[in-house]
Each structure stands twice: as structure tokens, then as C-alpha cells.
Amino acid sequence: MWLTALALLACKNDHIEPAEQVFQGGTIYLDAGTPVDTIAVSGGVVVATGAAVEPLVSESTEIIDLDNGVAYP
């Protein structure tokens, strides 16, 4: 949940840095909590999850389809 808040705070800036990578299309476990289906990563750090990922996607973002797999970043 705090990752979503972090992404929302970043969106308040005039300039939003795009995510380097987006992982989607599977089940992603970040911790013992509820899994998510999409994450954005920049500098090796998860910067957003779920719907908060969309504003961080640009032409330079690498989109990685998990093909219904499971990820543990």
C-alpha cells in the first residue's frame, strides 16, 4: 500500500520519471500481504503497483509480460 502512496506523491511533481520496467500479466508477491498484478520498477526498486503504474509508463519503459506466471521480486 505504501508503494501506491509513493507513486501518487511522485505524480504531484511537475516532471514524472518514467518507470524503467513494468511487470504485468501474472501474480506478483511483494511481501506476505495481498499479491498484485502489475508493478513498475526503476533503479531496481518497485515504485508503483496496480493502477498507479499507468502514469509511469512511457515509450522507453520495458513491458514484461509474466504470461500468467508468478513473480517474487
Backbone torsions as a table, in degrees:
resi	resn	phi	psi	omega
1	MET	NA	-39.2	-179.9
2	TRP	-65.2	-25.6	177.7
3	LEU	-67.0	-38.7	176.9
4	THR	-64.4	-42.5	178.0
5	ALA	-62.0	-40.1	178.1
6	LEU	-61.3	-43.8	179.5
7	ALA	-65.0	-39.6	178.8
8	LEU	-65.7	-37.6	175.9
9	LEU	-64.8	-40.3	178.8
10	ALA	-62.9	-32.5	-178.7
11	CYS	-69.1	-18.0	179.7
12	LYS	-76.9	-15.6	177.7
13	ASN	-72.4	156.0	177.2
14	ASP	-67.4	-31.2	-177.1
15	HIS	-121.8	117.7	-179.8
16	ILE	-102.4	124.6	176.4
17	GLU	-75.7	129.4	178.4
18	PRO	-69.1	152.5	175.8
19	ALA	-68.7	146.7	176.0
20	GLU	-74.7	-39.9	-177.8
21	GLN	-140.4	147.4	171.0
22	VAL	-126.6	128.3	176.0
23	PHE	-106.2	128.3	-177.1
24	GLN	-150.3	169.7	174.9
25	GLY	82.3	26.2	178.9
26	GLY	-160.0	-162.9	177.4
27	THR	-110.4	125.4	-176.1
28	ILE	-120.2	121.3	179.2
29	TYR	-102.3	112.9	178.4
30	LEU	-90.6	-28.1	179.1
31	ASP	-160.0	-160.6	-178.1
32	ALA	-76.8	-3.4	-178.6
33	GLY	-80.0	-160.3	-179.3
34	THR	-68.4	134.6	178.6
35	PRO	-70.9	159.9	176.1
36	VAL	-118.2	166.1	-179.2
37	ASP	-106.5	-11.2	-178.3
38	THR	-147.0	136.5	172.1
39	ILE	-135.3	151.8	172.1
40	ALA	-111.4	138.1	-177.6
41	VAL	-126.3	135.2	173.3
42	SER	-140.7	132.0	179.9
43	GLY	60.9	28.1	179.9
44	GLY	78.2	9.7	-177.2
45	VAL	-120.6	136.9	174.2
46	VAL	-70.2	121.0	-176.9
47	VAL	-108.4	-14.0	178.5
48	ALA	-162.0	156.9	176.3
49	THR	-135.0	160.2	174.5
50	GLY	56.6	-136.8	-176.2
51	ALA	-65.3	-22.1	-179.8
52	ALA	-71.1	-9.2	-179.9
53	VAL	-73.1	-38.7	-171.5
54	GLU	-50.5	-46.0	-179.7
55	PRO	-66.0	-13.9	-177.4
56	LEU	-95.0	-0.6	-178.4
57	VAL	-89.0	131.9	176.2
58	SER	-135.2	-178.5	177.8
59	GLU	-61.9	-26.5	-178.0
60	SER	-86.3	-8.3	-178.1
61	THR	-74.8	129.4	175.2
62	GLU	-82.7	120.9	179.5
63	ILE	-96.9	123.3	-178.0
64	ILE	-114.7	116.4	179.6
65	ASP	-88.3	122.7	-178.4
66	LEU	-81.0	-4.1	175.1
67	ASP	51.7	48.6	-179.5
68	ASN	62.8	17.9	178.3
69	GLY	-84.3	-173.4	-179.8
70	VAL	-120.0	137.7	179.0
71	ALA	-126.9	144.3	175.4
72	TYR	-127.8	82.0	-176.3
73	PRO	-69.0	NA	NA
